[in-house]
Amino acid sequence: MRAAALRGTAGSLVLSALVVAPTGVSALPGAPGPPAPAPAASPVAVTPAGVQAVTAQENAGTRTAASRAADEGIRFGPCPAEEYLESPVECGTVQVPLDYADPDGRRITLTVSRVRATGRTPDGEPAARQGALVFNPGGPGASGMYFPLVGAVPAWRNIAAAYDLVGYAARGVGRSAPLSCQEPRHFLKAPTHAPADPSPSYKKERVAEATSYARGCARRAGDALAHYTSLNNARDLDVLRAALGEPRLTFMGASYGTYIGSLYATLFPERVRRMVFDSAVDPRPERIWYRNNLDQATAFERRWADFRTWVAKHDDTYALGRTADAVQRSYDEVRAAVAAQPAGGKVGPGQLHSAFLRTAYYDDYWPMRAAALAAYREGEPELLIAQATPVAEAAVEAENSHAVYTAVECNDAPWPTDFTVWDDDHTALARTAPFETWDNAWANLPCAFWTAPQRQPLDIRADAGSLAPTLILAAERDAATPYQGAVELRRRLGGSRLVTERGAGQHGVGGGPNTCVNAHLDAYLLTGEVPAGDTDCAAHPEPRPLAPRVAKQH
């Protein structure tokens, strides 16, 4: 489940609320109610290679690693140049076992960043330090190293006064034992196609690519590949807690980061101090990860309709159509045009679709994307080229992010191994949700040909007697992590409370434009208070339109 462009197409969607936020969006993140269910998916067989979720050796190994980390601590200092993080951000490292069943074996190094608590509220009042707030932005494959910078954002200043803001790069990401499955220069190919109704020959081509990619992951990572899992990410979080000198963890996870947090709450409930789940993944074991991706495609279709409805409302500005269907026709015309002649030689249907996929994550993208589409139809392609052309300099980071995403999701759970199952399920789903269905399928398809052992997902549960109250934040129309995931997580974590932004679809709502949501976030992190019951916030205002001629000046 990816946010970044993959191989020049929309790709599967990283469950991350932070990696693609446009300018103007805080660094953090039709009809009401949950999305309509996807067509019933074919069952995922438990493969012979499947292994149990947690072993006694891994539990013991986590205790050993955490004890060692508590003794070693973290030596913070200036950040390496490649992190592009300057003072007051400090950087350090923590070592974790590659395999928690063998804590004295190979260890890998995770990078960590920090800004110390300011000790002063925005009003100049003293604030008592409450320890470290650790953040994971999601992915799998996104880095949280930049997180301490959010302390300068107004919505975060009260929290930054009381907490050391701590970010980190999870195993495999960035400089944390980086994972790679292919040469980065081959990763962002452009221009590419992204057919909504793929032909048999195109499907055969993508099966071959997925098989090759899975083999590349196995060849490059070797035996280490099996240890890139969500469960190990949760264990790494406990080692990081110990290295920071925190007896209990204060944590905020966005998107996929909520899955890491919920695993932690299940494995180590007694070590949770406060925990925020922002844009929650559906944690039901049977939905990790194949069915979650099908659900996501359905939610993306609805959010894509929200964007088109907004554009139609502002037809006086964009002239793309006065109805959502008319806007779709305008989009399809541009898609056909760049298929015939890629814009700028690089923007084909895949790049166009990847750029517009982001409208489902953040509505701040809506004005710029609509302006680019309108300008292109007026014979001025420059704005579209600027927004949709892959950035060659980002190839290494993008390839690394996708490699980690693939490894974690493929290792976490069984996947269908027969392409006929994928074909049937996605063909049925694409009849009602064509916008994202096939691009999601292609990005996940390497899991059908995975060679490393695939685990059985942990049944996430914790009762109120064992777990401190936790806070869940969600937007009702979120596409990347459909709303039913937040409802399900609320049901499974005793004492938790759900704050819902109604009628909105922003992915990652904490610290964003909704002051009601932010008030609940502040109250919880600063005092430990949760609402008396689940509560709602009205949607934040829709973005204002931006005329193409104005957009060109930005």
C-alpha positions as CSV (number, residue, x, y, z in Angstrom):
1,M,0.0,0.0,0.0
2,R,2.2,2.8,-1.3
3,A,2.1,6.6,-1.6
4,A,5.2,7.0,-3.7
5,A,5.4,6.3,-7.4
6,L,6.6,2.8,-8.3
7,R,8.4,2.1,-11.5
8,G,6.7,5.1,-13.0
9,T,3.2,3.8,-12.2
10,A,0.8,4.4,-9.4
11,G,1.8,1.2,-7.7
12,S,0.7,-0.2,-4.5
13,L,0.3,2.3,-1.8
14,V,2.7,2.7,1.1
15,L,0.8,3.1,4.2
16,S,2.4,6.3,5.1
17,A,0.9,9.6,6.1
18,L,4.0,11.7,5.6
19,V,6.1,10.8,2.6
20,V,4.2,12.7,0.0
21,A,2.6,15.6,1.8
22,P,2.5,18.6,-0.6
23,T,3.5,22.2,0.2
24,G,0.9,23.6,2.5
25,V,0.1,20.4,4.3
26,S,1.3,19.9,7.8
27,A,4.3,17.5,8.1
28,L,2.0,15.2,10.1
29,P,-0.6,14.1,9.3
30,G,-20.2,11.4,-1.0
31,A,-22.1,9.3,1.5
32,P,-20.8,8.9,5.1
33,G,-19.8,5.7,6.6
34,P,-17.2,3.1,5.7
35,P,-16.4,2.2,2.1
36,A,-18.4,-0.4,0.4
37,P,-16.8,-3.8,0.7
38,A,-14.7,-5.1,-2.2
39,P,-16.0,-8.2,-4.0
40,A,-15.3,-11.3,-2.0
41,A,-11.7,-12.2,-2.3
42,S,-10.5,-15.7,-3.0
43,P,-9.2,-17.4,0.2
44,V,-5.5,-17.2,0.9
45,A,-4.1,-20.6,1.6
46,V,-1.7,-21.2,4.5
47,T,1.4,-22.1,2.7
48,P,3.7,-24.9,3.9
49,A,6.4,-22.2,4.3
50,G,4.1,-20.3,6.8
51,V,5.5,-20.1,10.3
52,Q,3.9,-19.1,13.6
53,A,3.8,-15.4,14.5
54,V,5.8,-15.4,17.7
55,T,8.2,-17.9,19.3
56,A,9.5,-18.2,22.8
57,Q,13.1,-17.7,21.5
58,E,12.1,-14.4,19.9
59,N,10.4,-13.2,23.1
60,A,13.6,-14.1,25.1
61,G,15.8,-12.5,22.5
62,T,13.8,-9.2,22.7
63,R,14.4,-9.1,26.4
64,T,18.1,-9.7,25.9
65,A,18.4,-7.1,23.2
66,A,16.4,-4.5,25.2
67,S,18.6,-5.0,28.3
68,R,21.7,-4.6,26.3
69,A,20.4,-1.4,24.6
70,A,19.5,0.0,28.0
71,D,23.1,-0.4,29.1
72,E,24.6,0.9,25.8
73,G,22.2,3.9,25.3
74,I,22.4,6.1,22.3
75,R,25.3,8.6,21.7
76,F,23.6,11.6,20.0
77,G,25.6,14.1,18.0
78,P,25.6,16.0,14.7
79,C,23.7,14.2,11.9
80,P,25.6,12.8,8.9
81,A,25.4,15.1,5.9
82,E,23.4,12.5,3.9
83,E,20.5,13.0,6.4
84,Y,20.1,16.7,5.6
85,L,19.3,17.3,9.2
86,E,20.9,20.3,10.9
87,S,20.9,21.5,14.5
88,P,19.0,21.3,16.7
89,V,18.4,17.8,15.3
90,E,20.8,15.3,16.7
91,C,21.5,11.8,15.3
92,G,22.6,8.5,16.8
93,T,22.3,4.8,16.3
94,V,21.0,1.7,18.1
95,Q,21.9,-1.9,17.4
96,V,19.2,-4.6,17.2
97,P,19.4,-8.3,16.4
98,L,18.8,-9.3,12.8
99,D,17.1,-12.4,14.2
100,Y,15.5,-12.1,17.6
101,A,15.7,-15.9,18.1
102,D,19.5,-15.4,18.0
103,P,20.1,-12.1,19.9
104,D,23.9,-12.8,20.2
105,G,24.2,-13.3,16.5
106,R,24.4,-10.7,13.7
107,R,23.3,-7.3,14.8
108,I,22.1,-4.4,12.5
109,T,22.3,-0.7,13.1
110,L,19.2,1.6,13.0
111,T,19.6,5.3,12.7
112,V,17.8,7.6,15.2
113,S,17.1,11.4,15.2
114,R,16.1,13.6,18.1
115,V,15.2,17.2,19.1
116,R,15.1,17.7,22.8
117,A,12.0,19.1,24.5
118,T,12.0,22.9,24.4
119,G,10.6,23.1,28.0
120,R,8.6,26.2,27.0
121,T,5.0,26.4,25.6
122,P,4.3,28.8,22.7
123,D,3.0,31.2,25.4
124,G,6.4,31.1,27.1
125,E,5.2,29.0,30.1
126,P,7.5,26.3,31.5
127,A,6.6,22.8,30.5
128,A,7.7,19.7,32.4
129,R,9.6,17.2,30.3
130,Q,7.6,13.9,29.8
131,G,10.2,11.8,28.1
132,A,10.6,10.8,24.4
133,L,7.8,10.7,21.8
134,V,8.8,8.1,19.2
135,F,7.2,8.4,15.8
136,N,6.9,5.9,12.9
137,P,5.5,7.4,9.6
138,G,4.4,4.2,8.0
139,G,5.4,2.4,4.8
140,P,6.6,-0.2,5.1
141,G,9.6,1.6,3.8
142,A,9.2,5.2,4.9
143,S,11.8,6.9,7.1
144,G,10.9,8.9,10.1
145,M,14.3,10.6,10.5
146,Y,12.8,14.0,9.7
147,F,10.1,13.8,12.4
148,P,11.9,16.0,15.0
149,L,11.5,18.9,12.6
150,V,7.8,19.1,13.2
151,G,8.4,20.8,16.5
152,A,8.6,24.0,14.6
153,V,5.1,23.6,13.2
154,P,2.6,25.5,15.3
155,A,0.3,22.5,15.8
156,W,3.1,20.6,17.4
157,R,4.7,23.2,19.7
158,N,2.9,22.3,22.9
159,I,3.9,18.6,22.4
160,A,7.5,19.7,21.5
161,A,7.7,21.6,24.7
162,A,7.1,18.5,26.8
163,Y,8.7,15.7,24.7
164,D,11.9,14.9,23.1
165,L,10.8,14.3,19.5
166,V,12.4,11.1,18.3
167,G,12.4,9.7,14.7
168,Y,14.1,6.7,13.3
169,A,14.5,4.7,10.1
170,A,13.1,1.2,10.5
171,R,15.2,-1.9,9.6
172,G,16.0,-1.9,5.9
173,V,15.2,1.8,5.4
174,G,17.8,4.5,4.5
175,R,21.0,3.8,6.3
176,S,19.4,1.2,8.7
177,A,20.8,-2.0,7.1
178,P,19.4,-0.8,3.7
179,L,17.5,-3.4,1.6
180,S,17.6,-3.4,-2.2
181,C,16.0,-5.7,-4.7
182,Q,17.2,-4.2,-8.0
183,E,19.5,-1.5,-9.4
184,P,18.0,1.9,-8.6
185,R,18.6,3.2,-12.1
186,H,16.2,0.6,-13.5
187,F,13.5,1.3,-10.9
188,L,11.9,4.6,-12.1
189,K,11.3,3.8,-15.7
190,A,9.5,6.4,-17.7
191,P,7.3,6.7,-19.7
192,T,5.2,3.7,-18.8
193,H,1.7,2.4,-19.4
194,A,-0.9,1.8,-16.7
195,P,-3.9,0.2,-18.4
196,A,-7.2,0.1,-16.5
197,D,-8.1,-3.0,-18.5
198,P,-4.8,-4.9,-19.0
199,S,-4.6,-7.4,-21.9
200,P,-3.5,-11.0,-21.4
201,S,-0.1,-10.1,-22.9
202,Y,0.4,-7.2,-20.5
203,K,-0.5,-9.4,-17.5
204,K,2.0,-12.0,-18.7
205,E,4.7,-9.3,-18.8
206,R,3.9,-8.1,-15.3
207,V,4.0,-11.7,-14.0
208,A,7.5,-12.0,-15.4
209,E,8.6,-8.7,-13.9
210,A,7.2,-9.7,-10.5
211,T,8.9,-13.1,-10.6
212,S,12.2,-11.4,-11.5
213,Y,11.8,-8.8,-8.7
214,A,11.1,-11.5,-6.1
215,R,14.2,-13.3,-7.2
216,G,16.2,-10.1,-7.0
217,C,15.2,-9.6,-3.4
218,A,16.2,-13.1,-2.5
219,R,19.5,-12.9,-4.3
220,R,20.6,-9.5,-2.9
221,A,19.4,-10.0,0.7
222,G,20.2,-13.7,1.1
223,D,19.2,-15.3,4.4
224,A,18.6,-11.8,5.9
225,L,15.5,-11.3,3.8
226,A,13.3,-13.4,6.1
227,H,13.9,-11.0,9.0
228,Y,12.3,-7.9,7.5
229,T,8.9,-8.3,9.2
230,S,6.4,-6.2,11.1
231,L,6.9,-8.2,14.2
232,N,10.6,-7.5,14.1
233,N,9.8,-3.8,13.6
234,A,7.7,-3.9,16.8
235,R,10.6,-5.7,18.6
236,D,13.0,-3.0,17.3
237,L,10.7,-0.4,18.8
238,D,11.1,-2.0,22.3
239,V,14.9,-2.0,21.9
240,L,14.8,1.7,20.9
241,R,12.6,2.4,23.9
242,A,15.2,0.8,26.2
243,A,18.1,2.6,24.5
244,L,16.4,5.9,25.1
245,G,16.1,5.1,28.8
246,E,12.3,5.1,28.8
247,P,10.7,2.5,31.1
248,R,7.5,2.7,29.1
249,L,6.9,3.8,25.5
250,T,5.2,6.9,24.3
251,F,4.6,6.3,20.6
252,M,2.7,7.7,17.6
253,G,2.3,5.7,14.4
254,A,0.8,6.9,11.2
255,S,-0.7,4.6,8.6
256,Y,1.4,1.3,8.6
257,G,3.0,2.7,11.7
258,T,-0.3,1.9,13.5
259,Y,0.2,-1.7,12.7
260,I,3.7,-1.7,14.3
261,G,2.1,0.1,17.3
262,S,-0.7,-2.4,17.6
263,L,1.7,-5.3,17.4
264,Y,3.7,-3.6,20.2
265,A,0.6,-3.1,22.3
266,T,-0.2,-6.9,21.9
267,L,3.3,-8.1,22.6
268,F,4.3,-5.6,25.4
269,P,1.1,-4.1,26.8
270,E,2.7,-3.4,30.2
271,R,5.4,-1.2,28.5
272,V,2.9,1.2,26.8
273,R,2.7,4.6,28.4
274,R,0.7,6.5,25.7
275,M,0.1,5.4,22.1
276,V,-1.5,7.3,19.2
277,F,-2.7,5.4,16.1
278,D,-3.2,7.9,13.2
279,S,-5.0,6.5,10.1
280,A,-5.2,2.9,11.3
281,V,-4.6,-0.3,9.3
282,D,-7.2,-3.0,9.6
283,P,-5.4,-5.4,12.0
284,R,-7.6,-8.5,11.4
285,P,-5.1,-11.3,10.6
286,E,-7.1,-12.6,7.7
287,R,-6.8,-9.2,6.0
288,I,-3.0,-8.9,6.3
289,W,-2.1,-8.0,3.6
290,Y,-3.8,-9.3,0.5
291,R,-7.4,-8.4,1.4
292,N,-6.4,-5.1,2.9
293,N,-5.0,-4.1,-0.5
294,L,-8.3,-5.1,-2.2
295,D,-10.2,-3.0,0.4
296,Q,-7.9,-0.1,-0.3
297,A,-8.7,-0.1,-4.0
298,T,-12.4,0.3,-3.2
299,A,-11.7,3.2,-0.9
300,F,-9.5,4.9,-3.5
301,E,-12.3,4.8,-6.0
302,R,-14.5,6.8,-3.6
303,R,-11.8,9.3,-2.8
304,W,-11.1,9.8,-6.5
305,A,-14.7,10.6,-6.9
306,D,-14.4,13.2,-4.1
307,F,-11.6,14.9,-6.1
308,R,-13.6,14.9,-9.3
309,T,-16.7,16.3,-7.6
310,W,-14.6,19.1,-6.2
311,V,-13.1,19.9,-9.6
312,A,-16.6,19.9,-11.1
313,K,-17.7,22.4,-8.4
314,H,-15.0,24.7,-9.6
315,D,-15.6,24.4,-13.4
316,D,-15.4,28.1,-13.7
317,T,-11.8,27.9,-12.8
318,Y,-10.7,24.7,-14.5
319,A,-13.2,24.0,-17.3
320,L,-12.8,20.3,-16.9
321,G,-16.5,19.5,-16.7
322,R,-19.5,20.4,-14.5
323,T,-20.0,16.8,-13.2
324,A,-17.7,14.2,-11.8
325,D,-18.3,12.1,-14.9
326,A,-17.3,14.9,-17.1
327,V,-14.1,15.5,-15.2
328,Q,-13.3,11.8,-15.6
329,R,-13.7,12.1,-19.4
330,S,-11.3,15.1,-19.4
331,Y,-8.8,13.0,-17.4
332,D,-9.2,10.1,-19.8
333,E,-8.6,12.4,-22.7
334,V,-5.3,13.5,-21.3
335,R,-4.4,9.9,-20.4
336,A,-5.0,8.9,-24.0
337,A,-3.0,11.9,-25.3
338,V,0.1,11.2,-23.1
339,A,-0.1,7.5,-24.2
340,A,0.1,8.6,-27.8
341,Q,2.9,11.2,-27.1
342,P,4.4,11.3,-23.6
343,A,4.5,14.8,-22.2
344,G,8.1,16.0,-22.1
345,G,9.2,12.5,-23.2
346,K,8.7,11.2,-19.7
347,V,5.1,11.5,-18.6
348,G,3.1,8.6,-20.0
349,P,-0.1,7.1,-18.5
350,G,1.8,5.6,-15.6
351,Q,3.4,8.8,-14.5
352,L,0.1,10.7,-15.0
353,H,-1.8,8.2,-12.9
354,S,0.9,8.2,-10.2
355,A,0.7,12.0,-9.9
356,F,-3.1,12.0,-9.6
357,L,-3.1,9.1,-7.2
358,R,-1.8,11.5,-4.6
359,T,-5.0,13.5,-4.7
360,A,-6.5,10.6,-2.7
361,Y,-4.0,11.2,0.1
362,Y,-4.1,14.9,0.6
363,D,-6.7,17.4,-0.7
364,D,-4.0,20.0,-0.8
365,Y,-2.9,18.4,-4.0
366,W,-6.3,19.1,-5.6
367,P,-5.8,22.7,-6.8
368,M,-2.4,22.0,-8.4
369,R,-3.3,18.7,-10.0
370,A,-6.5,20.2,-11.5
371,A,-4.6,23.2,-12.7
372,A,-2.0,20.9,-14.4
373,L,-4.8,19.0,-16.1
374,A,-6.6,22.1,-17.3
375,A,-3.4,23.7,-18.6
376,Y,-2.5,20.6,-20.5
377,R,-5.9,20.6,-22.3
378,E,-5.2,24.2,-23.2
379,G,-2.0,23.2,-25.0
380,E,0.4,24.1,-22.1
381,P,1.9,20.9,-20.8
382,E,4.7,22.4,-18.6
383,L,2.8,22.3,-15.4
384,L,1.9,18.6,-15.8
385,I,5.4,17.7,-16.8
386,A,6.7,19.4,-13.7
387,Q,4.3,17.6,-11.4
388,A,4.4,14.1,-13.0
389,T,8.0,13.6,-14.2
390,P,9.9,11.1,-12.0
391,V,12.9,12.6,-10.2
392,A,15.9,10.7,-11.2
393,E,17.8,11.8,-8.1
394,A,15.2,10.0,-5.9
395,A,15.7,6.6,-7.6
396,V,17.8,5.2,-4.8
397,E,15.4,6.2,-2.0
398,A,12.4,5.1,-4.0
399,E,13.9,1.7,-4.8
400,N,14.9,1.2,-1.2
401,S,11.5,2.1,0.0
402,H,9.7,-0.3,-2.3
403,A,12.2,-3.1,-1.5
404,V,11.4,-2.8,2.2
405,Y,7.7,-2.5,1.5
406,T,7.7,-5.7,-0.6
407,A,9.9,-7.7,1.9
408,V,7.8,-6.8,4.9
409,E,4.4,-7.4,3.4
410,C,5.5,-10.6,1.6
411,N,7.1,-12.0,4.8
412,D,4.2,-11.0,7.1
413,A,1.5,-13.3,5.8
414,P,0.6,-15.9,3.2
415,W,-0.3,-14.6,-0.3
416,P,-2.1,-16.4,-3.2
417,T,0.6,-18.2,-5.2
418,D,-1.6,-18.8,-8.3
419,F,-1.9,-15.8,-10.6
420,T,-5.3,-17.0,-11.6
421,V,-6.5,-16.0,-8.1
422,W,-5.0,-12.5,-8.5
423,D,-6.5,-12.2,-11.9
424,D,-10.0,-13.2,-10.9
425,D,-10.1,-11.0,-7.8
426,H,-8.7,-7.9,-9.4
427,T,-10.8,-8.3,-12.6
428,A,-13.9,-8.4,-10.5
429,L,-12.8,-5.5,-8.3
430,A,-11.8,-3.3,-11.3
431,R,-15.4,-3.4,-12.6
432,T,-16.4,-1.1,-9.7
433,A,-13.0,0.4,-8.6
434,P,-10.8,0.8,-11.7
435,F,-8.8,3.7,-10.5
436,E,-6.2,1.9,-8.4
437,T,-7.0,-1.8,-8.6
438,W,-4.5,-3.0,-11.2
439,D,-1.6,-0.7,-10.2
440,N,-2.0,-2.0,-6.6
441,A,-1.9,-5.6,-7.9
442,W,1.3,-5.2,-9.9
443,A,3.2,-3.7,-7.0
444,N,2.2,-6.5,-4.7
445,L,2.5,-9.4,-7.2
446,P,6.1,-10.3,-6.2
447,C,4.5,-11.8,-3.0
448,A,3.0,-14.5,-5.2
449,F,6.5,-15.7,-6.1
450,W,8.2,-15.1,-2.7
451,T,10.9,-17.6,-1.6
452,A,11.4,-16.5,2.0
453,P,9.1,-18.0,4.7
454,Q,5.8,-16.3,5.2
455,R,4.5,-15.9,8.7
456,Q,1.0,-16.1,10.2
457,P,-0.1,-12.6,11.4
458,L,-0.5,-12.0,15.1
459,D,-4.0,-11.7,16.4
460,I,-3.9,-8.2,17.8
461,R,-5.7,-7.8,21.1
462,A,-5.2,-6.2,24.5
463,D,-7.7,-5.6,27.2
464,A,-8.2,-2.5,29.2
465,G,-6.8,-4.1,32.3
466,S,-3.4,-4.8,30.7
467,L,-3.1,-1.7,28.4
468,A,-3.1,2.0,29.1
469,P,-5.8,4.0,27.3
470,T,-4.8,4.7,23.7
471,L,-6.0,7.2,21.1
472,I,-7.1,6.4,17.5
473,L,-7.4,9.1,14.9
474,A,-9.1,8.6,11.5
475,A,-10.6,10.4,8.6
476,E,-13.9,8.9,7.5
477,R,-13.1,8.9,3.8
478,D,-9.4,7.9,4.1
479,A,-8.4,5.9,1.0
480,A,-5.0,4.5,2.0
481,T,-6.3,3.1,5.3
482,P,-10.0,2.7,5.0
483,Y,-12.1,3.7,8.0
484,Q,-13.2,0.3,9.0
485,G,-9.6,-0.4,10.0
486,A,-9.9,2.3,12.8
487,V,-13.2,0.8,13.9
488,E,-11.7,-2.7,14.1
489,L,-8.6,-1.5,16.0
490,R,-10.9,0.3,18.4
491,R,-12.7,-2.9,19.1
492,R,-9.6,-4.9,19.7
493,L,-7.7,-2.5,22.1
494,G,-9.6,-2.2,25.4
495,G,-9.8,1.3,26.7
496,S,-9.0,2.9,23.4
497,R,-11.0,5.9,22.0
498,L,-11.6,6.8,18.4
499,V,-11.7,10.4,17.1
500,T,-13.2,10.6,13.6
501,E,-12.9,13.5,11.2
502,R,-16.3,13.1,9.5
503,G,-16.7,13.8,5.7
504,A,-12.9,14.2,5.2
505,G,-10.3,11.9,3.6
506,Q,-6.9,13.3,4.6
507,H,-4.4,10.5,5.2
508,G,-2.8,11.3,8.5
509,V,-4.9,13.7,10.5
510,G,-2.9,14.4,13.7
511,G,-1.1,17.7,13.7
512,G,-2.8,18.7,10.4
513,P,-5.4,21.3,9.5
514,N,-8.2,20.1,11.9
515,T,-8.0,22.0,15.2
516,C,-10.6,19.7,16.8
517,V,-8.5,16.6,16.1
518,N,-5.4,18.4,17.3
519,A,-7.0,19.4,20.6
520,H,-7.7,15.7,21.3
521,L,-4.1,14.8,20.3
522,D,-2.7,17.5,22.6
523,A,-4.9,16.6,25.5
524,Y,-3.9,12.9,25.3
525,L,-0.2,13.3,24.9
526,L,0.1,16.1,27.4
527,T,-2.3,14.8,30.1
528,G,-3.1,11.2,29.2
529,E,-6.8,12.1,28.9
530,V,-8.9,10.4,26.3
531,P,-12.5,11.4,25.4
532,A,-15.2,9.8,27.6
533,G,-16.3,7.9,24.5
534,D,-15.7,7.8,20.8
535,T,-16.1,11.3,19.3
536,D,-16.4,13.2,16.0
537,C,-14.8,16.3,14.5
538,A,-16.3,18.2,11.6
539,A,-14.2,18.1,8.4
540,H,-11.5,20.7,7.8
541,P,-12.3,23.2,5.0
542,E,-11.9,22.1,1.4
543,P,-9.0,23.7,-0.5
544,R,-9.5,26.7,-2.6
545,P,-9.2,26.4,-6.4
546,L,-6.0,27.7,-8.1
547,A,-6.3,28.9,-11.6
548,P,-3.8,27.5,-14.1
549,R,-2.2,30.8,-14.8
550,V,-1.6,31.3,-11.0
551,A,-0.3,27.8,-10.6
552,K,2.4,28.5,-13.3
553,Q,3.8,31.3,-11.1
554,H,4.4,28.9,-8.1
